[in-house]
Amino acid sequence: MKKDIHPKFFPCKVYHNGELVFTTGATVPEQHVEVWSGSHPFFTGKQTFVDAAGRVEKFQKKFGGKYFAEKKK
């Protein structure tokens, strides 16, 4: 195997709503997820509310609200 071509491997901690849900291996030391199998309605059988409005606002903030503006020719 060649040296120095592979990314660094970490024992990755995965968090959901600030709570540690499981540990796995990855190229980053920690991940924060909005949905995982333990909270998804398909696996739990319970309906949960996901903040879709916050996602739209986050998108608008990131792109300055001009993403869908008509382009000048």
PQR file with spaces between the fields and no chain letter, atoms N, CA, C, O and H, PARSE charges and radii, in Angstrom:
ATOM       1  N    MET     1       0.839   -1.174    0.000 -0.4000 1.5000
ATOM       2  CA   MET     1       0.000    0.000    0.000 -0.0000 2.0000
ATOM       3  C    MET     1       0.891    1.247    0.000  0.5500 1.7000
ATOM       4  O    MET     1       1.880    1.307    0.730 -0.5500 1.4000
ATOM       5  N    LYS     2       0.537    2.235   -0.819 -0.4000 1.5000
ATOM       6  CA   LYS     2       1.318    3.465   -0.891 -0.0000 2.0000
ATOM       7  C    LYS     2       1.121    4.297    0.376  0.5500 1.7000
ATOM       8  O    LYS     2       0.038    4.321    0.960 -0.5500 1.4000
ATOM       9  H    LYS     2      -0.266    2.186   -1.413  0.4000 1.0000
ATOM      10  N    LYS     3       2.184    4.973    0.782 -0.4000 1.5000
ATOM      11  CA   LYS     3       2.120    5.823    1.960 -0.0000 2.0000
ATOM      12  C    LYS     3       1.625    7.211    1.576  0.5500 1.7000
ATOM      13  O    LYS     3       1.810    7.658    0.444 -0.5500 1.4000
ATOM      14  H    LYS     3       3.063    4.954    0.307  0.4000 1.0000
ATOM      15  N    ASP     4       0.995    7.885    2.532 -0.4000 1.5000
ATOM      16  CA   ASP     4       0.569    9.286    2.420 -0.0000 2.0000
ATOM      17  C    ASP     4      -0.427    9.569    1.302  0.5500 1.7000
ATOM      18  O    ASP     4      -0.477   10.701    0.822 -0.5500 1.4000
ATOM      19  H    ASP     4       0.845    7.521    3.451  0.4000 1.0000
ATOM      20  N    ILE     5      -1.222    8.592    0.864 -0.4000 1.5000
ATOM      21  CA   ILE     5      -2.248    8.885   -0.132 -0.0000 2.0000
ATOM      22  C    ILE     5      -3.661    8.712    0.440  0.5500 1.7000
ATOM      23  O    ILE     5      -4.636    9.122   -0.191 -0.5500 1.4000
ATOM      24  H    ILE     5      -1.181    7.672    1.254  0.4000 1.0000
ATOM      25  N    HIS     6      -3.775    8.120    1.606 -0.4000 1.5000
ATOM      26  CA   HIS     6      -5.085    7.878    2.200 -0.0000 2.0000
ATOM      27  C    HIS     6      -5.419    8.971    3.219  0.5500 1.7000
ATOM      28  O    HIS     6      -4.530    9.471    3.908 -0.5500 1.4000
ATOM      29  H    HIS     6      -2.984    7.787    2.118  0.4000 1.0000
ATOM      30  N    PRO     7      -6.699    9.342    3.315 -0.5600 1.5000
ATOM      31  CA   PRO     7      -7.075   10.351    4.313  0.2800 2.0000
ATOM      32  C    PRO     7      -6.936    9.792    5.723  0.5500 1.7000
ATOM      33  O    PRO     7      -6.945    8.579    5.929 -0.5500 1.4000
ATOM      34  N    LYS     8      -6.808   10.692    6.686 -0.4000 1.5000
ATOM      35  CA   LYS     8      -6.692   10.288    8.080 -0.0000 2.0000
ATOM      36  C    LYS     8      -8.020    9.675    8.529  0.5500 1.7000
ATOM      37  O    LYS     8      -9.087   10.190    8.193 -0.5500 1.4000
ATOM      38  H    LYS     8      -6.801   11.678    6.519  0.4000 1.0000
ATOM      39  N    PHE     9      -7.958    8.603    9.268 -0.4000 1.5000
ATOM      40  CA   PHE     9      -9.135    7.871    9.733 -0.0000 2.0000
ATOM      41  C    PHE     9      -9.381    8.177   11.202  0.5500 1.7000
ATOM      42  O    PHE     9      -8.460    8.087   12.014 -0.5500 1.4000
ATOM      43  H    PHE     9      -7.092    8.185    9.541  0.4000 1.0000
ATOM      44  N    PHE    10     -10.612    8.539   11.557 -0.4000 1.5000
ATOM      45  CA   PHE    10     -10.978    8.891   12.926 -0.0000 2.0000
ATOM      46  C    PHE    10     -12.069    7.954   13.444  0.5500 1.7000
ATOM      47  O    PHE    10     -12.870    7.450   12.657 -0.5500 1.4000
ATOM      48  H    PHE    10     -11.360    8.613   10.898  0.4000 1.0000
ATOM      49  N    PRO    11     -12.111    7.716   14.752 -0.5600 1.5000
ATOM      50  CA   PRO    11     -13.303    7.102   15.338  0.2800 2.0000
ATOM      51  C    PRO    11     -14.370    8.205   15.434  0.5500 1.7000
ATOM      52  O    PRO    11     -14.302    9.042   16.334 -0.5500 1.4000
ATOM      53  N    CYS    12     -15.327    8.218   14.544 -0.4000 1.5000
ATOM      54  CA   CYS    12     -16.288    9.305   14.381 -0.0000 2.0000
ATOM      55  C    CYS    12     -17.487    9.134   15.308  0.5500 1.7000
ATOM      56  O    CYS    12     -18.082    8.059   15.383 -0.5500 1.4000
ATOM      57  H    CYS    12     -15.382    7.538   13.813  0.4000 1.0000
ATOM      58  N    LYS    13     -17.830   10.212   16.012 -0.4000 1.5000
ATOM      59  CA   LYS    13     -19.016   10.222   16.871 -0.0000 2.0000
ATOM      60  C    LYS    13     -20.129   10.937   16.113  0.5500 1.7000
ATOM      61  O    LYS    13     -19.928   12.037   15.598 -0.5500 1.4000
ATOM      62  H    LYS    13     -17.347   11.085   15.951  0.4000 1.0000
ATOM      63  N    VAL    14     -21.305   10.309   16.045 -0.4000 1.5000
ATOM      64  CA   VAL    14     -22.445   10.869   15.329 -0.0000 2.0000
ATOM      65  C    VAL    14     -23.464   11.363   16.347  0.5500 1.7000
ATOM      66  O    VAL    14     -23.892   10.614   17.225 -0.5500 1.4000
ATOM      67  H    VAL    14     -21.468    9.416   16.464  0.4000 1.0000
ATOM      68  N    TYR    15     -23.857   12.652   16.218 -0.4000 1.5000
ATOM      69  CA   TYR    15     -24.780   13.289   17.147 -0.0000 2.0000
ATOM      70  C    TYR    15     -26.098   13.623   16.455  0.5500 1.7000
ATOM      71  O    TYR    15     -26.119   14.018   15.289 -0.5500 1.4000
ATOM      72  H    TYR    15     -23.509   13.261   15.505  0.4000 1.0000
ATOM      73  N    HIS    16     -27.195   13.457   17.191 -0.4000 1.5000
ATOM      74  CA   HIS    16     -28.526   13.862   16.737 -0.0000 2.0000
ATOM      75  C    HIS    16     -29.152   14.666   17.864  0.5500 1.7000
ATOM      76  O    HIS    16     -29.315   14.159   18.974 -0.5500 1.4000
ATOM      77  H    HIS    16     -27.178   13.136   18.138  0.4000 1.0000
ATOM      78  N    ASN    17     -29.508   15.924   17.584 -0.4000 1.5000
ATOM      79  CA   ASN    17     -30.061   16.848   18.590 -0.0000 2.0000
ATOM      80  C    ASN    17     -29.141   16.975   19.806  0.5500 1.7000
ATOM      81  O    ASN    17     -29.610   17.029   20.943 -0.5500 1.4000
ATOM      82  H    ASN    17     -29.376   16.336   16.682  0.4000 1.0000
ATOM      83  N    GLY    18     -27.844   17.021   19.562 -0.4000 1.5000
ATOM      84  CA   GLY    18     -26.877   17.184   20.632 -0.0000 2.0000
ATOM      85  C    GLY    18     -26.605   15.935   21.448  0.5500 1.7000
ATOM      86  O    GLY    18     -25.836   15.985   22.408 -0.5500 1.4000
ATOM      87  H    GLY    18     -27.463   16.977   18.639  0.4000 1.0000
ATOM      88  N    GLU    19     -27.214   14.824   21.093 -0.4000 1.5000
ATOM      89  CA   GLU    19     -27.046   13.571   21.836 -0.0000 2.0000
ATOM      90  C    GLU    19     -26.250   12.575   20.995  0.5500 1.7000
ATOM      91  O    GLU    19     -26.543   12.373   19.816 -0.5500 1.4000
ATOM      92  H    GLU    19     -27.839   14.783   20.314  0.4000 1.0000
ATOM      93  N    LEU    20     -25.260   11.965   21.597 -0.4000 1.5000
ATOM      94  CA   LEU    20     -24.456   10.955   20.909 -0.0000 2.0000
ATOM      95  C    LEU    20     -25.325    9.731   20.638  0.5500 1.7000
ATOM      96  O    LEU    20     -25.895    9.147   21.558 -0.5500 1.4000
ATOM      97  H    LEU    20     -25.021   12.128   22.554  0.4000 1.0000
ATOM      98  N    VAL    21     -25.421    9.346   19.344 -0.4000 1.5000
ATOM      99  CA   VAL    21     -26.270    8.201   19.009 -0.0000 2.0000
ATOM     100  C    VAL    21     -25.468    6.962   18.660  0.5500 1.7000
ATOM     101  O    VAL    21     -25.901    5.853   18.972 -0.5500 1.4000
ATOM     102  H    VAL    21     -24.958    9.821   18.596  0.4000 1.0000
ATOM     103  N    PHE    22     -24.322    7.107   18.029 -0.4000 1.5000
ATOM     104  CA   PHE    22     -23.455    5.965   17.788 -0.0000 2.0000
ATOM     105  C    PHE    22     -22.069    6.430   17.374  0.5500 1.7000
ATOM     106  O    PHE    22     -21.861    7.603   17.066 -0.5500 1.4000
ATOM     107  H    PHE    22     -23.969    8.008   17.775  0.4000 1.0000
ATOM     108  N    THR    23     -21.128    5.501   17.371 -0.4000 1.5000
ATOM     109  CA   THR    23     -19.753    5.771   16.979 -0.0000 2.0000
ATOM     110  C    THR    23     -19.395    4.861   15.814  0.5500 1.7000
ATOM     111  O    THR    23     -19.729    3.677   15.809 -0.5500 1.4000
ATOM     112  H    THR    23     -21.297    4.548   17.622  0.4000 1.0000
ATOM     113  N    THR    24     -18.717    5.427   14.836 -0.4000 1.5000
ATOM     114  CA   THR    24     -18.319    4.682   13.647 -0.0000 2.0000
ATOM     115  C    THR    24     -16.952    5.192   13.202  0.5500 1.7000
ATOM     116  O    THR    24     -16.351    6.012   13.896 -0.5500 1.4000
ATOM     117  H    THR    24     -18.446    6.389   14.841  0.4000 1.0000
ATOM     118  N    GLY    25     -16.464    4.741   12.094 -0.4000 1.5000
ATOM     119  CA   GLY    25     -15.205    5.238   11.559 -0.0000 2.0000
ATOM     120  C    GLY    25     -15.463    6.130   10.360  0.5500 1.7000
ATOM     121  O    GLY    25     -16.335    5.838    9.541 -0.5500 1.4000
ATOM     122  H    GLY    25     -16.952    4.075   11.530  0.4000 1.0000
ATOM     123  N    ALA    26     -14.702    7.226   10.250 -0.4000 1.5000
ATOM     124  CA   ALA    26     -14.884    8.156    9.138 -0.0000 2.0000
ATOM     125  C    ALA    26     -13.648    9.035    8.991  0.5500 1.7000
ATOM     126  O    ALA    26     -12.684    8.908    9.746 -0.5500 1.4000
ATOM     127  H    ALA    26     -13.994    7.463   10.915  0.4000 1.0000
ATOM     128  N    THR    27     -13.693    9.919    8.014 -0.4000 1.5000
ATOM     129  CA   THR    27     -12.573   10.833    7.778 -0.0000 2.0000
ATOM     130  C    THR    27     -12.716   12.129    8.560  0.5500 1.7000
ATOM     131  O    THR    27     -11.866   13.012    8.444 -0.5500 1.4000
ATOM     132  H    THR    27     -14.476   10.022    7.401  0.4000 1.0000
ATOM     133  N    VAL    28     -13.781   12.261    9.357 -0.4000 1.5000
ATOM     134  CA   VAL    28     -13.983   13.422   10.224 -0.0000 2.0000
ATOM     135  C    VAL    28     -14.208   12.914   11.650  0.5500 1.7000
ATOM     136  O    VAL    28     -14.747   11.821   11.825 -0.5500 1.4000
ATOM     137  H    VAL    28     -14.471   11.544    9.451  0.4000 1.0000
ATOM     138  N    PRO    29     -13.808   13.676   12.672 -0.5600 1.5000
ATOM     139  CA   PRO    29     -13.940   13.189   14.043  0.2800 2.0000
ATOM     140  C    PRO    29     -15.373   13.177   14.583  0.5500 1.7000
ATOM     141  O    PRO    29     -15.682   12.383   15.472 -0.5500 1.4000
ATOM     142  N    GLU    30     -16.264   14.050   14.057 -0.4000 1.5000
ATOM     143  CA   GLU    30     -17.653   14.022   14.509 -0.0000 2.0000
ATOM     144  C    GLU    30     -18.584   14.552   13.432  0.5500 1.7000
ATOM     145  O    GLU    30     -18.195   15.367   12.595 -0.5500 1.4000
ATOM     146  H    GLU    30     -16.013   14.695   13.335  0.4000 1.0000
ATOM     147  N    GLN    31     -19.838   14.067   13.471 -0.4000 1.5000
ATOM     148  CA   GLN    31     -20.869   14.491   12.528 -0.0000 2.0000
ATOM     149  C    GLN    31     -22.133   14.816   13.303  0.5500 1.7000
ATOM     150  O    GLN    31     -22.442   14.175   14.308 -0.5500 1.4000
ATOM     151  H    GLN    31     -20.154   13.405   14.151  0.4000 1.0000
ATOM     152  N    HIS    32     -22.870   15.828   12.823 -0.4000 1.5000
ATOM     153  CA   HIS    32     -24.148   16.198   13.408 -0.0000 2.0000
ATOM     154  C    HIS    32     -25.202   15.978   12.334  0.5500 1.7000
ATOM     155  O    HIS    32     -25.128   16.576   11.260 -0.5500 1.4000
ATOM     156  H    HIS    32     -22.619   16.349   12.007  0.4000 1.0000
ATOM     157  N    VAL    33     -26.184   15.125   12.615 -0.4000 1.5000
ATOM     158  CA   VAL    33     -27.206   14.765   11.639 -0.0000 2.0000
ATOM     159  C    VAL    33     -28.584   15.208   12.120  0.5500 1.7000
ATOM     160  O    VAL    33     -28.839   15.276   13.322 -0.5500 1.4000
ATOM     161  H    VAL    33     -26.244   14.639   13.488  0.4000 1.0000
ATOM     162  N    GLU    34     -29.478   15.510   11.163 -0.4000 1.5000
ATOM     163  CA   GLU    34     -30.842   15.890   11.506 -0.0000 2.0000
ATOM     164  C    GLU    34     -31.742   14.666   11.619  0.5500 1.7000
ATOM     165  O    GLU    34     -32.649   14.634   12.450 -0.5500 1.4000
ATOM     166  H    GLU    34     -29.271   15.455   10.186  0.4000 1.0000
ATOM     167  N    VAL    35     -31.494   13.659   10.785 -0.4000 1.5000
ATOM     168  CA   VAL    35     -32.320   12.460   10.770 -0.0000 2.0000
ATOM     169  C    VAL    35     -31.406   11.246   10.726  0.5500 1.7000
ATOM     170  O    VAL    35     -30.419   11.233    9.990 -0.5500 1.4000
ATOM     171  H    VAL    35     -30.757   13.685   10.110  0.4000 1.0000
ATOM     172  N    TRP    36     -31.725   10.242   11.499 -0.4000 1.5000
ATOM     173  CA   TRP    36     -31.017    8.965   11.445 -0.0000 2.0000
ATOM     174  C    TRP    36     -32.048    7.870   11.655  0.5500 1.7000
ATOM     175  O    TRP    36     -33.204    8.179   11.942 -0.5500 1.4000
ATOM     176  H    TRP    36     -32.526   10.252   12.097  0.4000 1.0000
ATOM     177  N    SER    37     -31.681    6.626   11.527 -0.4000 1.5000
ATOM     178  CA   SER    37     -32.653    5.533   11.567 -0.0000 2.0000
ATOM     179  C    SER    37     -33.416    5.475   12.887  0.5500 1.7000
ATOM     180  O    SER    37     -34.555    5.009   12.918 -0.5500 1.4000
ATOM     181  H    SER    37     -30.741    6.376   11.294  0.4000 1.0000
ATOM     182  N    GLY    38     -32.815    5.935   13.964 -0.4000 1.5000
ATOM     183  CA   GLY    38     -33.498    5.922   15.258 -0.0000 2.0000
ATOM     184  C    GLY    38     -34.535    7.008   15.415  0.5500 1.7000
ATOM     185  O    GLY    38     -35.318    6.971   16.364 -0.5500 1.4000
ATOM     186  H    GLY    38     -31.890    6.313   13.939  0.4000 1.0000
ATOM     187  N    SER    39     -34.567    7.989   14.504 -0.4000 1.5000
ATOM     188  CA   SER    39     -35.559    9.062   14.592 -0.0000 2.0000
ATOM     189  C    SER    39     -36.435    9.137   13.344  0.5500 1.7000
ATOM     190  O    SER    39     -37.371    9.935   13.304 -0.5500 1.4000
ATOM     191  H    SER    39     -33.930    8.019   13.733  0.4000 1.0000
ATOM     192  N    HIS    40     -36.153    8.328   12.332 -0.4000 1.5000
ATOM     193  CA   HIS    40     -36.908    8.377   11.080 -0.0000 2.0000
ATOM     194  C    HIS    40     -38.254    7.667   11.251  0.5500 1.7000
ATOM     195  O    HIS    40     -38.302    6.571   11.808 -0.5500 1.4000
ATOM     196  H    HIS    40     -35.393    7.679   12.366  0.4000 1.0000
ATOM     197  N    PRO    41     -39.356    8.281   10.776 -0.5600 1.5000
ATOM     198  CA   PRO    41     -40.682    7.684   10.944  0.2800 2.0000
ATOM     199  C    PRO    41     -40.817    6.280   10.337  0.5500 1.7000
ATOM     200  O    PRO    41     -41.593    5.471   10.846 -0.5500 1.4000
ATOM     201  N    PHE    42     -40.096    5.982    9.288 -0.4000 1.5000
ATOM     202  CA   PHE    42     -40.180    4.652    8.682 -0.0000 2.0000
ATOM     203  C    PHE    42     -39.753    3.569    9.671  0.5500 1.7000
ATOM     204  O    PHE    42     -40.357    2.497    9.721 -0.5500 1.4000
ATOM     205  H    PHE    42     -39.466    6.639    8.874  0.4000 1.0000
ATOM     206  N    PHE    43     -38.721    3.848   10.452 -0.4000 1.5000
ATOM     207  CA   PHE    43     -38.195    2.856   11.382 -0.0000 2.0000
ATOM     208  C    PHE    43     -38.876    2.909   12.752  0.5500 1.7000
ATOM     209  O    PHE    43     -39.008    1.879   13.414 -0.5500 1.4000
ATOM     210  H    PHE    43     -38.231    4.719   10.412  0.4000 1.0000
ATOM     211  N    THR    44     -39.307    4.092   13.180 -0.4000 1.5000
ATOM     212  CA   THR    44     -39.889    4.228   14.516 -0.0000 2.0000
ATOM     213  C    THR    44     -41.399    4.057   14.525  0.5500 1.7000
ATOM     214  O    THR    44     -41.970    3.700   15.555 -0.5500 1.4000
ATOM     215  H    THR    44     -39.200    4.928   12.642  0.4000 1.0000
ATOM     216  N    GLY    45     -42.057    4.306   13.399 -0.4000 1.5000
ATOM     217  CA   GLY    45     -43.511    4.230   13.344 -0.0000 2.0000
ATOM     218  C    GLY    45     -44.191    5.467   13.882  0.5500 1.7000
ATOM     219  O    GLY    45     -45.420    5.527   13.910 -0.5500 1.4000
ATOM     220  H    GLY    45     -41.594    4.596   12.562  0.4000 1.0000
ATOM     221  N    LYS    46     -43.419    6.467   14.314 -0.4000 1.5000
ATOM     222  CA   LYS    46     -43.972    7.715   14.837 -0.0000 2.0000
ATOM     223  C    LYS    46     -43.668    8.848   13.865  0.5500 1.7000
ATOM     224  O    LYS    46     -42.597    8.886   13.260 -0.5500 1.4000
ATOM     225  H    LYS    46     -42.421    6.418   14.291  0.4000 1.0000
ATOM     226  N    GLN    47     -44.608    9.763   13.721 -0.4000 1.5000
ATOM     227  CA   GLN    47     -44.405   10.933   12.869 -0.0000 2.0000
ATOM     228  C    GLN    47     -43.697   12.007   13.678  0.5500 1.7000
ATOM     229  O    GLN    47     -44.099   12.297   14.804 -0.5500 1.4000
ATOM     230  H    GLN    47     -45.478    9.732   14.213  0.4000 1.0000
ATOM     231  N    THR    48     -42.643   12.603   13.118 -0.4000 1.5000
ATOM     232  CA   THR    48     -41.940   13.695   13.786 -0.0000 2.0000
ATOM     233  C    THR    48     -41.931   14.907   12.880  0.5500 1.7000
ATOM     234  O    THR    48     -42.019   14.779   11.659 -0.5500 1.4000
ATOM     235  H    THR    48     -42.316   12.368   12.203  0.4000 1.0000
ATOM     236  N    PHE    49     -41.826   16.075   13.471 -0.4000 1.5000
ATOM     237  CA   PHE    49     -41.808   17.322   12.716 -0.0000 2.0000
ATOM     238  C    PHE    49     -40.372   17.710   12.404  0.5500 1.7000
ATOM     239  O    PHE    49     -39.532   17.782   13.300 -0.5500 1.4000
ATOM     240  H    PHE    49     -41.755   16.179   14.463  0.4000 1.0000
ATOM     241  N    VAL    50     -40.093   17.962   11.127 -0.4000 1.5000
ATOM     242  CA   VAL    50     -38.783   18.434   10.694 -0.0000 2.0000
ATOM     243  C    VAL    50     -38.933   19.889   10.287  0.5500 1.7000
ATOM     244  O    VAL    50     -39.838   20.226    9.523 -0.5500 1.4000
ATOM     245  H    VAL    50     -40.776   17.904   10.398  0.4000 1.0000
ATOM     246  N    ASP    51     -38.079   20.741   10.774 -0.4000 1.5000
ATOM     247  CA   ASP    51     -38.166   22.177   10.542 -0.0000 2.0000
ATOM     248  C    ASP    51     -37.807   22.526    9.097  0.5500 1.7000
ATOM     249  O    ASP    51     -36.662   22.876    8.811 -0.5500 1.4000
ATOM     250  H    ASP    51     -37.344   20.468   11.395  0.4000 1.0000
ATOM     251  N    ALA    52     -38.775   22.434    8.190 -0.4000 1.5000
ATOM     252  CA   ALA    52     -38.536   22.743    6.782 -0.0000 2.0000
ATOM     253  C    ALA    52     -38.372   24.242    6.578  0.5500 1.7000
ATOM     254  O    ALA    52     -37.601   24.663    5.715 -0.5500 1.4000
ATOM     255  H    ALA    52     -39.706   22.149    8.422  0.4000 1.0000
ATOM     256  N    ALA    53     -39.083   25.055    7.356 -0.4000 1.5000
ATOM     257  CA   ALA    53     -38.982   26.507    7.207 -0.0000 2.0000
ATOM     258  C    ALA    53     -37.571   26.978    7.536  0.5500 1.7000
ATOM     259  O    ALA    53     -37.048   27.882    6.884 -0.5500 1.4000
ATOM     260  H    ALA    53     -39.709   24.713    8.057  0.4000 1.0000
ATOM     261  N    GLY    54     -36.966   26.381    8.522 -0.4000 1.5000
ATOM     262  CA   GLY    54     -35.603   26.751    8.878 -0.0000 2.0000
ATOM     263  C    GLY    54     -34.623   26.416    7.769  0.5500 1.7000
ATOM     264  O    GLY    54     -33.630   27.119    7.584 -0.5500 1.4000
ATOM     265  H    GLY    54     -37.391   25.647    9.052  0.4000 1.0000
ATOM     266  N    ARG    55     -34.893   25.352    7.032 -0.4000 1.5000
ATOM     267  CA   ARG    55     -34.032   24.980    5.918 -0.0000 2.0000
ATOM     268  C    ARG    55     -34.110   26.007    4.802  0.5500 1.7000
ATOM     269  O    ARG    55     -33.092   26.364    4.210 -0.5500 1.4000
ATOM     270  H    ARG    55     -35.701   24.781    7.182  0.4000 1.0000
ATOM     271  N    VAL    56     -35.320   26.486    4.512 -0.4000 1.5000
ATOM     272  CA   VAL    56     -35.491   27.501    3.473 -0.0000 2.0000
ATOM     273  C    VAL    56     -34.775   28.783    3.870  0.5500 1.7000
ATOM     274  O    VAL    56     -34.085   29.395    3.055 -0.5500 1.4000
ATOM     275  H    VAL    56     -36.147   26.196    4.994  0.4000 1.0000
ATOM     276  N    GLU    57     -34.941   29.186    5.124 -0.4000 1.5000
ATOM     277  CA   GLU    57     -34.271   30.397    5.606 -0.0000 2.0000
ATOM     278  C    GLU    57     -32.752   30.234    5.561  0.5500 1.7000
ATOM     279  O    GLU    57     -32.040   31.182    5.232 -0.5500 1.4000
ATOM     280  H    GLU    57     -35.502   28.689    5.786  0.4000 1.0000
ATOM     281  N    LYS    58     -32.259   29.058    5.884 -0.4000 1.5000
ATOM     282  CA   LYS    58     -30.823   28.789    5.829 -0.0000 2.0000
ATOM     283  C    LYS    58     -30.317   28.894    4.391  0.5500 1.7000
ATOM     284  O    LYS    58     -29.245   29.443    4.137 -0.5500 1.4000
ATOM     285  H    LYS    58     -32.838   28.288    6.151  0.4000 1.0000
ATOM     286  N    PHE    59     -31.108   28.357    3.447 -0.4000 1.5000
ATOM     287  CA   PHE    59     -30.755   28.432    2.031 -0.0000 2.0000
ATOM     288  C    PHE    59     -30.738   29.882    1.558  0.5500 1.7000
ATOM     289  O    PHE    59     -29.803   30.300    0.874 -0.5500 1.4000
ATOM     290  H    PHE    59     -31.979   27.911    3.653  0.4000 1.0000
ATOM     291  N    GLN    60     -31.768   30.655    1.919 -0.4000 1.5000
ATOM     292  CA   GLN    60     -31.843   32.064    1.521 -0.0000 2.0000
ATOM     293  C    GLN    60     -30.684   32.858    2.119  0.5500 1.7000
ATOM     294  O    GLN    60     -30.129   33.737    1.459 -0.5500 1.4000
ATOM     295  H    GLN    60     -32.528   30.316    2.474  0.4000 1.0000
ATOM     296  N    LYS    61     -30.320   32.557    3.349 -0.4000 1.5000
ATOM     297  CA   LYS    61     -29.199   33.252    3.987 -0.0000 2.0000
ATOM     298  C    LYS    61     -27.889   32.934    3.266  0.5500 1.7000
ATOM     299  O    LYS    61     -27.055   33.813    3.053 -0.5500 1.4000
ATOM     300  H    LYS    61     -30.770   31.844    3.885  0.4000 1.0000
ATOM     301  N    LYS    62     -27.723   31.668    2.896 -0.4000 1.5000
ATOM     302  CA   LYS    62     -26.491   31.240    2.241 -0.0000 2.0000
ATOM     303  C    LYS    62     -26.330   31.895    0.870  0.5500 1.7000
ATOM     304  O    LYS    62     -25.233   32.324    0.513 -0.5500 1.4000
ATOM     305  H    LYS    62     -28.400   30.953    3.068  0.4000 1.0000
ATOM     306  N    PHE    63     -27.414   31.974    0.102 -0.4000 1.5000
ATOM     307  CA   PHE    63     -27.340   32.509   -1.249 -0.0000 2.0000
ATOM     308  C    PHE    63     -27.858   33.937   -1.350  0.5500 1.7000
ATOM     309  O    PHE    63     -28.014   34.449   -2.459 -0.5500 1.4000
ATOM     310  H    PHE    63     -28.306   31.626    0.391  0.4000 1.0000
ATOM     311  N    GLY    64     -28.122   34.581   -0.250 -0.4000 1.5000
ATOM     312  CA   GLY    64     -28.497   35.989   -0.237 -0.0000 2.0000
ATOM     313  C    GLY    64     -29.860   36.279   -0.834  0.5500 1.7000
ATOM     314  O    GLY    64     -30.125   37.429   -1.186 -0.5500 1.4000
ATOM     315  H    GLY    64     -27.994   34.166    0.651  0.4000 1.0000
ATOM     316  N    GLY    65     -30.734   35.298   -0.963 -0.4000 1.5000
ATOM     317  CA   GLY    65     -32.073   35.517   -1.485 -0.0000 2.0000
ATOM     318  C    GLY    65     -32.124   35.817   -2.967  0.5500 1.7000
ATOM     319  O    GLY    65     -33.194   36.127   -3.490 -0.5500 1.4000
ATOM     320  H    GLY    65     -30.518   34.364   -0.677  0.4000 1.0000
ATOM     321  N    LYS    66     -30.994   35.734   -3.663 -0.4000 1.5000
ATOM     322  CA   LYS    66     -30.948   36.074   -5.079 -0.0000 2.0000
ATOM     323  C    LYS    66     -30.720   34.853   -5.960  0.5500 1.7000
ATOM     324  O    LYS    66     -30.402   34.987   -7.141 -0.5500 1.4000
ATOM     325  H    LYS    66     -30.125   35.482   -3.238  0.4000 1.0000
ATOM     326  N    TYR    67     -30.878   33.690   -5.400 -0.4000 1.5000
ATOM     327  CA   TYR    67     -30.611   32.472   -6.150 -0.0000 2.0000
ATOM     328  C    TYR    67     -31.582   32.304   -7.308  0.5500 1.7000
ATOM     329  O    TYR    67     -31.191   31.876   -8.393 -0.5500 1.4000
ATOM     330  H    TYR    67     -31.137   33.581   -4.441  0.4000 1.0000
ATOM     331  N    PHE    68     -32.856   32.643   -7.076 -0.4000 1.5000
ATOM     332  CA   PHE    68     -33.866   32.460   -8.111 -0.0000 2.0000
ATOM     333  C    PHE    68     -34.118   33.734   -8.922  0.5500 1.7000
ATOM     334  O    PHE    68     -35.010   33.760   -9.770 -0.5500 1.4000
ATOM     335  H    PHE    68     -33.174   32.991   -6.194  0.4000 1.0000
ATOM     336  N    ALA    69     -33.348   34.778   -8.672 -0.4000 1.5000
ATOM     337  CA   ALA    69     -33.516   36.022   -9.411 -0.0000 2.0000
ATOM     338  C    ALA    69     -33.169   35.791  -10.886  0.5500 1.7000
ATOM     339  O    ALA    69     -32.294   34.994  -11.224 -0.5500 1.4000
ATOM     340  H    ALA    69     -32.623   34.757   -7.983  0.4000 1.0000
ATOM     341  N    GLU    70     -33.878   36.509  -11.737 -0.4000 1.5000
ATOM     342  CA   GLU    70     -33.663   36.349  -13.188 -0.0000 2.0000
ATOM     343  C    GLU    70     -32.275   36.889  -13.563  0.5500 1.7000
ATOM     344  O    GLU    70     -31.869   37.966  -13.126 -0.5500 1.4000
ATOM     345  H    GLU    70     -34.589   37.156  -11.462  0.4000 1.0000
ATOM     346  N    LYS    71     -31.575   36.121  -14.370 -0.4000 1.5000
ATOM     347  CA   LYS    71     -30.237   36.521  -14.783 -0.0000 2.0000
ATOM     348  C    LYS    71     -30.324   37.521  -15.929  0.5500 1.7000
ATOM     349  O    LYS    71     -31.169   37.384  -16.814 -0.5500 1.4000
ATOM     350  H    LYS    71     -31.905   35.247  -14.725  0.4000 1.0000
ATOM     351  N    LYS    72     -29.448   38.529  -15.915 -0.4000 1.5000
ATOM     352  CA   LYS    72     -29.402   39.528  -16.992 -0.0000 2.0000
ATOM     353  C    LYS    72     -28.616   38.976  -18.156  0.5500 1.7000
ATOM     354  O    LYS    72     -27.622   38.274  -17.972 -0.5500 1.4000
ATOM     355  H    LYS    72     -28.762   38.641  -15.196  0.4000 1.0000
ATOM     356  N    LYS    73     -29.058   39.292  -19.341 -0.4000 1.5000
ATOM     357  CA   LYS    73     -28.379   38.807  -20.550 -0.0000 2.0000
ATOM     358  C    LYS    73     -27.416   39.822  -21.090  0.5500 1.7000
ATOM     359  O    LYS    73     -26.761   39.574  -22.103 -0.5500 1.4000
ATOM     360  H    LYS    73     -29.866   39.862  -19.490  0.4000 1.0000
